[in-house]
Amino acid sequence: MEIAVIGGGHGCHAAAADLSERGHRVRLWRRDREAFAPTLKRSALTLTDTQGTRDVSLGLATTDLAQAVTGAELVLIPLPATAQVVLGRDLAPLLTDGQVVFLPPGTFGSYILANAVKRTGTGARVTFAETGTLPYLARKQATDHIAIRVRATRLPTGVLPTSDCSRALDIIGAAYPSVEPIEDVLSAALMNAGPIIHPPLILMNAGPLEHFKVWDIHNEGTQPSVRRVTDALDAERVSIREALGYRPPHFPLADHYDDTRDEWMYGNTSHEKLTDSGDWREDIGLTTHRYMLEDVALGLAFLVSVGVWAGTETPVARGLLALGSAVVGKDFRTAGRTLETLGLADLSRDEMHDLLQGGPG
């Protein structure tokens, strides 16, 4: 299958290498030509996983977005949600009938990109989908070397419009057989693990992050008090899902940490593989890292706003959002990604259902 992978981050490199090795023709696009130079020169990536280290050839490495996207059956965007608005402006005019755009995860970015296509006026019938996490736990070892420590085993995925669900999941499933259909992209946004796991970790480890040059928030930063907050926050997410009538499984984050529970998105022993690798012992800028600007400012703000819309109390989410706002000096509740800022807060449930079923009208 012809696949465009959009972006230059950890998940993008992991997807490009993994999907290329599995026989797909992958066009990898990155905006930053200087950082992309080693990959552009050899049109290949170095991949390390449990099978060892080897070079993987790409179908194409390019800084030309049109060259990457034109003719691709699947457009894969494993970028942080912070990039979606600007990328949508550049990408939307290039998309054509029948293409499937997959955001793993999306933070309700499917709606943002679908709106961007609508605003172009091309009338292109494009399908969008998102899931609850990246398909990989991966970290770059160099600009053209990616280490994949874990591959996702379950990817709950919603589609916009839902009327295109079957065809879209067939296409995505050819790349990721672990996809599991769920109700719609709002359900998928409420599966997003980032706004649950990362806000407690970055905010409750604020002191060590500012004191030490590097710190592993997933290893020594994940203490029992942090886990209790994470569980309480996740319970609020599940309550919102239940209030909106979304069905289980809800993929509680506790399953990720406890291998005696149901299999989570990355399967058993994934947390241990992550911490044992040492790849997440890193310098995290407290006010600038994506855990703050994506998972608090966008993901957690969105969760709180959906809670308000659904009539569900979210005291832990609100508290963490207020702490993040104080740390950064910006009110994420009013300036982040919310149903209010998206213009959707006044929709009735029936109107929201119609939007998710048919896409932006």
PyMOL commands that set and color helices and strands:
alter all, ss='L'
color gray80, all
select helices_A, chain A and resi 10-21+33-42+65-69+81-94+109-120+162-175+185-189+194-204+206-211+224-243+254-257+270-277+290-293+295-310+315-328+332-335+349-358
alter helices_A, ss='H'
color red, helices_A
select strands_A, chain A and resi 2-6+25-29+44-49+52-57+60-62+74-76+100-103+127-131+136-142+145-151+155-160+179-181
alter strands_A, ss='S'
color yellow, strands_A
deselect
rebuild
show_as cartoon
